[in-house]
């Protein structure tokens, strides 16, 4: 279900600052990957299990973001979407992105990297979600307030799930989100390649990440 506002709304939150922080975290993760090694020996059973869990979380992120875009793609901030994943949490895209960030750390084989990436993503997305909530409350008024009262801001509650028989979605938004998600999935072969070069001695190991 979606609600459309008929009144003038405040200016939408500028997400450029959020993107800068996310990009900085990505650069940090790359440096961490290139010049460190996980405490669990690469190739060991423990490392492979943690890596597999991480890949599964990244896959959940990829599919969850696609699912969310099917409902909101092309209509974010223009309409209030309250069904599908948006019936369980007001910010499913941010939630699934945070799951993916934790998964990236685990694919590296490091609980510390997973925690750092997850906390950084959660902090940034929670702040952004708060600013967006102010915007949506100003635009949709009592309708948004009622929605916010029954729906968690970040952590999903599956018991609240509601669907609709049919909806329209933006193929452009779906394509864009699919391409963005490929960056998450592409990290798996990148990490495997880095592990190979590190094992061969081509990459220096400056420190160990637990």
N, C-alpha and C positions, 0 to 999 in steps of 0.2 A: 504494500500500500504506500502511496505517496501523497504528500500534501504540498500545494503550491501557494506561495504567499502572494497576496494582492496588494500589499503595501510596500512602500520604499524601505529598503533594508540598509543597515550600516555597511560600511566598506568591509569586504571579506578580508580575512587575515592573510597578510603577505607571508608566504611560506619560504621565501628565499633564505632567510636565516636558518630555518630548519634544514634546508638542503645543504647549506655550507657546513653545518655541524655533522650531518650524515656523511658528506664527502670527506671531511677531515678524519672521521672515524674509519672510513674505508682505506684511506692512505695509511693510517696507523696500523690497520690490520695487515696490509700488504707488507709493510716493514717488518712487522712481527713474524709474518710467515717466512719471509726471505732470510732473515738473519737469526732465527731461533729454532729450537727443536722442542717437541713436547716431551714431558717427563716419561710418558709411556713409550717404550721403544717402538719405532715405526716397523710395522710388520708383525708385531706381537698380537696375540689374541685380544688382549685388553684394548690395544690401540684400534684394532679393526672393529671391535664392537662399538666403541665410542664413535668412531668415524661413521659407521653405519647408522647409528642413532642420529647423528648430525645430518647425514644426507636425508634421512626420513623426515626430519624437521624442516629442512629446506624444501623438500617436495611438498609438504603440507603447506608451507608458506606460499609456494608457487600456485598450487591448486586453490588455496583459500583466497588469495588475491583475485584470481580469475573469477571465482564464485561471487565474490563481493562486487566486482565490476559489472557482472551480469545484471545486478540490481541497481547500481548507482551510476554506472558509466555514462558520462555526458550530462548528468543532472545534479552532480554534487554542488551544494550551496544554492541551487535553483529550486529544488524540490526537497521535501523532507521524506526520506525513505525509511520506513519502519517495519519492513518485512524481510524475510530471508535472514541472512546473517546479521542484518541491522535490527532484527527483533531480539537478538541475544546480547549484542553489544553495540554501542553507538559508533564505535570505531573499529570495525573488523579489519580494514586494510592495515591500520597501525598495529593491531594485535598480531596479525599473521606476519607482518614484516618483522616484528620483534621475535617471533618464533624462528623466523629465518636467520636473524642475526645470531641467536643462540646456537642454531644449527651450524652456522659457519665456524664458530669457535670449536664446536665439537668435531667437525670434520677435520680440523687441524689437530685434534687429539688432545685439546687442552680445556680443562674445566675452568681455569682462570680466564682464558680468552673468551670462552662462552659466556661467563658471568659478566666480564667487562663489556663485551659487545651488547649483551642483552640489557644490562643496566643503562648503558648509554642510549640505546634505542628507546627503551622504556621512558627514560627521562625526557628525551627530545619529543617523542610522540605524545606523551602525557601533557607536556606544556602546550604543544600545538593543538591537541584536542581541547584543552581548556579555552584557548583563544577562539577556536572554531565554535565552541559551545556558546560563548558570549555573542558571537555573530548570529548564530542560528536562533538564539533566544530573542535577539532583537528583531529578527526577520519574521519568525513564525509565532512569537509570543506564547500564549497559553497552550497552543498545540505542542510546541516543543517542550515546554515545561512539563506537561503531562507525560510526554514520551521519555524525557530525562528522568522523571520520578520512578518510572517502572523499568528502565533499561540501564544496565551498568555502563559506565563511561568506557571501560577498557576490557576487563576480564569477562568473557562470555558466560552467560547462564543458559545452557541448552534447554532448560525447562521452560524458557520464555519463547521458544521458537514458534514463529508463525509464518506461513507461506501465503502465496496468492496464486490463483489459477493461471494467470498469464501476466506478462510484463514486457515492456519495450526496452531494448538495450542498444547501446552504441557500439557498432562494430569497430569504429576508430578507437574508442577507449579500450575495448577488449584487445585489439591488436597491440596498442601501446603497452598495456599491462603485461601481455604475453611476452613482448620483447624485453621489458624491464625484468620480468621473472627469469628470463634466460641468463641474465647476469648472475643470479643466485646459483642456478644449476651449473653454469660454466665454471664456477669456482672448484667444483669437484675434480675435473681433469687438471685444472691448474695446480691444485694442491698435490695431486698425485705426481705431476711433473716436477714440482719443486722437491718433493720427497726423493724422487729418483736422483736429481742432481745433487742433493745434499748427501745422499748415501754414497755417491760416487766421488765425493770430495770437491765437486766443482763450486759448491756454495759454502761459505764459512759459517760456522755456528758460533754466535756471540754469547748466547745465553739460553737457558732452559726455562720453558714456561710450563707450570704445573696445571 
